[in-house]
Amino acid sequence: MTTQQQPLHSGFDKHSTASDVLGQRNLAGINIIVTGGYSGIGLETVRVLAEAGAQVRVPTRDMEKAQHALKGIPNVETDFLDLMDPASIDAFAERFVQTGRALHILINSAGVMASPLKRDARGNEGQFSTNHLGHYQLTARLLPALKKANGARVVSVSSRGHRFSVVDRVDPNFNQRPYDKWLAYGQSKTANALFALELDTLGEKHNIRAFSLHPGAIFTGLTRHLDRSDFERVGAIKENGELKTTEEAGFKTVEQGAATSVWCAIDSILAGKGGVYCEDVNIAAFAAEDGAEVGVSSWAADPAAAKGLWELSEKLTGVRYVW
């Protein structure tokens, strides 16, 4: 059943933290995978879920870095995964499926933003490959474990940056058009939202529900590719030329940024719902106009576009979902 793209009485707001959302829940017996779970909002997401008793597996390309970041957090294990390497994705998923565990929650949080042009082994543009196609393939390969949960949720971390671009299904990999790092980022974030929409449509009868979200504007390692003009664009530079603090810029803390991911993953108010784009710990409203700062743009919540993206993803990866 289609869930309406309109806010609920969630009881939370943009100031709520992941710990606020989690409350006193005991997540013992719950298995979770969080990509990007060793830095930024992904790390905070892992921390609160694992400390509540969930068993959390964190994929990583850099085992030493991940283990250092996660040191001291209970119930966490790491395993190798490169989202731009199809063989690595398949191997990671197979290792998890072979454990026989159910996968109750998959949080696709890893991502890159406004990076220089890079291509994966299949020739796909790097942001589209990392942010969307890699997660599309990973989720497909983890389906046996997700179905075993008999009530799984898949959470895709999108961004308000989806307003920068639709998914260009004719030239998604910038083979004909000039590469623009922000158009590429926006396209990948629109893809995250559309992926959740179509996955929910296909997965509902298998008791798999999917959500996408904007975590909020946050200073994390995701900004590593940004230059001064990019920070000026978002009003993050003071008159004296220094970078504003989180509070001065009006950005969220990491603890607040992880709140919507955790809410989408565990809150009972979302039981029986799915396919929606969320922000500020609630289902978002539609943007007043396409490109607006708040809400979801129409092109990122379009069922026809979601189906078209699914078909494109099958073509670009060669991966089909076996339900």
SULNORWO-V321640 format. One record per residue. N is the residue number from 0. RES is the residue in three letters. OMEGA is omega in whole degrees, 0 to 359 (NA if undefined). Layout:
[[N RES OMEGA] [N RES OMEGA]]
//
This chain:
[[0 MET 181] [1 THR 176] [2 THR 181] [3 GLN 178] [4 GLN 178] [5 GLN 186] [6 PRO 174] [7 LEU 171] [8 HIS 187] [9 SER 183] [10 GLY 180] [11 PHE 178] [12 ASP 186] [13 LYS 180] [14 HIS 182] [15 SER 178] [16 THR 177] [17 ALA 178] [18 SER 176] [19 ASP 182] [20 VAL 182] [21 LEU 181] [22 GLY 183] [23 GLN 182] [24 ARG 174] [25 ASN 184] [26 LEU 177] [27 ALA 180] [28 GLY 180] [29 ILE 178] [30 ASN 186] [31 ILE 168] [32 ILE 177] [33 VAL 174] [34 THR 184] [35 GLY 189] [36 GLY 179] [37 TYR 174] [38 SER 174] [39 GLY 182] [40 ILE 177] [41 GLY 179] [42 LEU 179] [43 GLU 176] [44 THR 178] [45 VAL 184] [46 ARG 185] [47 VAL 180] [48 LEU 181] [49 ALA 180] [50 GLU 175] [51 ALA 174] [52 GLY 179] [53 ALA 172] [54 GLN 188] [55 VAL 174] [56 ARG 183] [57 VAL 176] [58 PRO 181] [59 THR 171] [60 ARG 184] [61 ASP 186] [62 MET 182] [63 GLU 180] [64 LYS 182] [65 ALA 182] [66 GLN 176] [67 HIS 182] [68 ALA 186] [69 LEU 183] [70 LYS 178] [71 GLY 177] [72 ILE 182] [73 PRO 170] [74 ASN 182] [75 VAL 173] [76 GLU 180] [77 THR 177] [78 ASP 185] [79 PHE 175] [80 LEU 172] [81 ASP 184] [82 LEU 177] [83 MET 182] [84 ASP 183] [85 PRO 181] [86 ALA 179] [87 SER 178] [88 ILE 181] [89 ASP 182] [90 ALA 179] [91 PHE 182] [92 ALA 180] [93 GLU 179] [94 ARG 179] [95 PHE 181] [96 VAL 182] [97 GLN 176] [98 THR 181] [99 GLY 181] [100 ARG 167] [101 ALA 175] [102 LEU 184] [103 HIS 183] [104 ILE 172] [105 LEU 179] [106 ILE 180] [107 ASN 189] [108 SER 183] [109 ALA 178] [110 GLY 173] [111 VAL 183] [112 MET 172] [113 ALA 183] [114 SER 175] [115 PRO 182] [116 LEU 178] [117 LYS 180] [118 ARG 177] [119 ASP 185] [120 ALA 180] [121 ARG 179] [122 GLY 180] [123 ASN 180] [124 GLU 192] [125 GLY 181] [126 GLN 178] [127 PHE 181] [128 SER 183] [129 THR 188] [130 ASN 183] [131 HIS 190] [132 LEU 178] [133 GLY 179] [134 HIS 175] [135 TYR 181] [136 GLN 180] [137 LEU 181] [138 THR 178] [139 ALA 183] [140 ARG 180] [141 LEU 183] [142 LEU 180] [143 PRO 180] [144 ALA 178] [145 LEU 179] [146 LYS 181] [147 LYS 181] [148 ALA 181] [149 ASN 180] [150 GLY 184] [151 ALA 172] [152 ARG 175] [153 VAL 185] [154 VAL 181] [155 SER 180] [156 VAL 177] [157 SER 181] [158 SER 170] [159 ARG 176] [160 GLY 177] [161 HIS 182] [162 ARG 181] [163 PHE 186] [164 SER 165] [165 VAL 170] [166 VAL 178] [167 ASP 185] [168 ARG 177] [169 VAL 182] [170 ASP 183] [171 PRO 186] [172 ASN 176] [173 PHE 175] [174 ASN 178] [175 GLN 182] [176 ARG 179] [177 PRO 180] [178 TYR 175] [179 ASP 188] [180 LYS 181] [181 TRP 174] [182 LEU 179] [183 ALA 178] [184 TYR 180] [185 GLY 178] [186 GLN 182] [187 SER 180] [188 LYS 170] [189 THR 179] [190 ALA 177] [191 ASN 181] [192 ALA 180] [193 LEU 177] [194 PHE 180] [195 ALA 180] [196 LEU 181] [197 GLU 177] [198 LEU 179] [199 ASP 179] [200 THR 182] [201 LEU 187] [202 GLY 186] [203 GLU 182] [204 LYS 175] [205 HIS 179] [206 ASN 173] [207 ILE 180] [208 ARG 186] [209 ALA 181] [210 PHE 170] [211 SER 184] [212 LEU 167] [213 HIS 184] [214 PRO 185] [215 GLY 176] [216 ALA 187] [217 ILE 171] [218 PHE 175] [219 THR 178] [220 GLY 178] [221 LEU 182] [222 THR 189] [223 ARG 181] [224 HIS 184] [225 LEU 175] [226 ASP 185] [227 ARG 181] [228 SER 178] [229 ASP 178] [230 PHE 177] [231 GLU 182] [232 ARG 181] [233 VAL 176] [234 GLY 184] [235 ALA 180] [236 ILE 177] [237 LYS 178] [238 GLU 179] [239 ASN 176] [240 GLY 179] [241 GLU 177] [242 LEU 179] [243 LYS 172] [244 THR 178] [245 THR 182] [246 GLU 182] [247 GLU 181] [248 ALA 183] [249 GLY 180] [250 PHE 176] [251 LYS 169] [252 THR 177] [253 VAL 180] [254 GLU 176] [255 GLN 181] [256 GLY 180] [257 ALA 188] [258 ALA 184] [259 THR 175] [260 SER 181] [261 VAL 179] [262 TRP 179] [263 CYS 184] [264 ALA 192] [265 ILE 189] [266 ASP 182] [267 SER 179] [268 ILE 180] [269 LEU 178] [270 ALA 181] [271 GLY 180] [272 LYS 177] [273 GLY 177] [274 GLY 185] [275 VAL 176] [276 TYR 186] [277 CYS 172] [278 GLU 180] [279 ASP 176] [280 VAL 177] [281 ASN 168] [282 ILE 182] [283 ALA 170] [284 ALA 170] [285 PHE 177] [286 ALA 180] [287 ALA 174] [288 GLU 181] [289 ASP 182] [290 GLY 181] [291 ALA 183] [292 GLU 185] [293 VAL 178] [294 GLY 182] [295 VAL 177] [296 SER 186] [297 SER 184] [298 TRP 179] [299 ALA 179] [300 ALA 185] [301 ASP 182] [302 PRO 179] [303 ALA 177] [304 ALA 179] [305 ALA 178] [306 LYS 178] [307 GLY 177] [308 LEU 180] [309 TRP 179] [310 GLU 177] [311 LEU 181] [312 SER 175] [313 GLU 182] [314 LYS 185] [315 LEU 182] [316 THR 187] [317 GLY 184] [318 VAL 175] [319 ARG 179] [320 TYR 179] [321 VAL 185] [322 TRP NA]]
//
